Amino acid sequence: MKRNTIVGTLAAIFVLGICLGSNMTGPGACVLCKVEKCPNPCLINLNTGEIGELEVYDKGLASDDEMTLDFQEISSMQTFGTFNHLECAGLDGYRVTGTYNECSLTLPEKLLRIDRKHYCKDCYKELSTVSKEGYILLDTYAPENLGIYSLNIGDEHKVRFFDISVEWDADSQRNKVIVKGNLRAEEDVNGKAVLIDDPTL
């Protein structure tokens, strides 16, 4: 009788392992494993797996050789003096351009839990160590060495030339993510701006 109980327990554990494993994806389908290089910081919605770029700066650095645009880099020419609506990973916010660019997004009041079906085992473990719900900040400028940061109230992160903070917004009664760029720009005669600091550093 005791032997049958042990065998039954082991079988149950084995079946449970199969069920849990079936809810995870492989590296080829994992949204984090196949993430592309972005020059601006990104947000990932842990529940949906959606990844959005916080476009603090305009992209499209021109190549001297081919005169083509590289949208994996920040452009030396920037929009100047604008206030625009911003959408990122299902969130709404705004983007302000000027001498120093900034964008801001308001986090939802209810944060949904991470859904393991969007991630492989290793990425799920890494993400859930930082947070098990809501959103996480990503630095994907070097996809082979991802930067993963929490977005809890009071958090402050320095990511390359970006300052990221999470603050309480009294108007919306929700947490707000604020991303400030530290690259200086000067306006030209055409209403555009030229970055003074090197955007490829």
Secondary structure, 3 states (H helix, E strand, C coil): CHHHHHHHHHHHHHHHHHHHHHCCCCCCCCCCCCCCCCCCCEEEECCCCCEEECCCCCEEEECCCCCCEEEEEECCEEECCCEEEEEECCEEEEEECCCCCEEEEECCCCCCECCHHHCCHHHHHHHHHHCCECEEEEECCCHHHCEEECCCCCCEEEECCEEEEEEEECCCCEEEEEEEECCCEEECCCCEEEECCCCCC
